[in-house]
Amino acid sequence: MKKMVKWFFFGLIAISFSFTYTYAYAEQKTITLAWDANSESNLAGYKAYVADTTNGPYTEFGDVLVGTETINYVCDIPDGVVIQKFFVVTAYNEEEESGYSNEANKIYNSSRRRAMIIH
């Protein structure tokens, strides 16, 4: 007895859409953080941190020496987007760094409308 084997091929039809888009990051916002000076005699400086959510996790973005109690944070805002950033500062000496200061926050709002350009 002979066995017959039939093979069936089922082709898959795939439809794909391919496009790229860009958003213009045309707007830059700057915030200046300021704080009261620490009065400890062995103070070396301050570190500034930023986060995308309240209570961190924080990322260090700047370090300033004693006598400077301000620092600027620059943020690129996509057109038509609102974002919020959270900031803390620490003081440090040659041996250790303090805990985080009270948290401050800032809402950045792009004044331009977002335009999606399809290529």
N, C-alpha and C positions, 0 to 999 in steps of 0.2 A: 504494500500500500504506500502510495506516495502522498506525502503531506504537501499541501500548497500553502505557501505563506504569502500573504499580500501585505505590502507595505503601503501605508497611506502617509502622505506628507501634508501636513496642515501648515500653511504659511501664516506667519503673523504679520499683520499690517500695523505698522507703527506710524503714527502721525506726531510729529514734534514741532513745536513752535520755538523758534530761537530768536531772541532779541536781547539787546543790552540796553541798559539805561544808565543815566548819570544824574546825579543831583549836584547842583552847584553849591559849594560851601562858600558863599559869598559874604557871609556876615561873621565877624569876629567880635566877641564880647569880652570885656575885661572887667574883673572885679578886684578891688583892692581890699585885702584883709588887714585889719589893724587891731592891736591888742595892747593892754597895759604891760609895761615893762616889769620883768621879774627883778626883785631887789636883791637876790642872792649874789654875794661877792665873787663866787667862782663860776658864774654863768658864762658859757661860751657862745651860745646862740639859740636860735629857734628853728624848728622844722615845721613846715606846713603840709597838711595832708588833705586829700579830696576823695570823695566817694560818690557813687551814683545812687546809693540808698542810705537812709538814715541809720546811724550806728555802724557804718562801714559795710564791708571791709574798706579800709582807707589805703590810698597810695600816696607816698610822699611826692610832692611836686616842687618843693623848694626848701632852701636852707639859707638863713640869714644870720649874720653876726650880731653880737651884742651892740646895742645902740640903734639898731634898725628894728622897729616894731611894726613894719608894714611889708607886705609882699603882694605882687600882682599874680592873678591867675587868668590865663587867656584861654578861651574856649571857642572852637569853631562850631557854629550852629548851622545845620542844614536849613535851607529856606523853608519857612512854614512850620517849623518844629518848635515845640516847647520842651525844655529839659530842666531838671532840677539837680543841683550839685550840693553836697554837704561837706563842710570844712571843719577841721580841728587844727590846733597848734600845740606843739610841745616845746618845753625848754630843755636844754641839755648842757652838761658840763663835760669835762674830760672823762668822767667816770660813768655817768649814767644819763638817761633821758627820763623826763617826767611822764606822767600819764597824760592822756588827752585832755585838752581844755573842753569847755562846754562847746557843743556843736552849733555852728551857724549854717544857714542854708540860703541859697539864692536860686530863684527861678529865672532862667534865661529864655527869652522869647524872640524868635526871629521875626522881624517886622515885614519880611518879604514872603510872598506865597511860593510854595514849592512848585516847580515845573518839572515834570518828568519828560525827558526827551527820549523817544524811542529811536534807536539806530537801525 
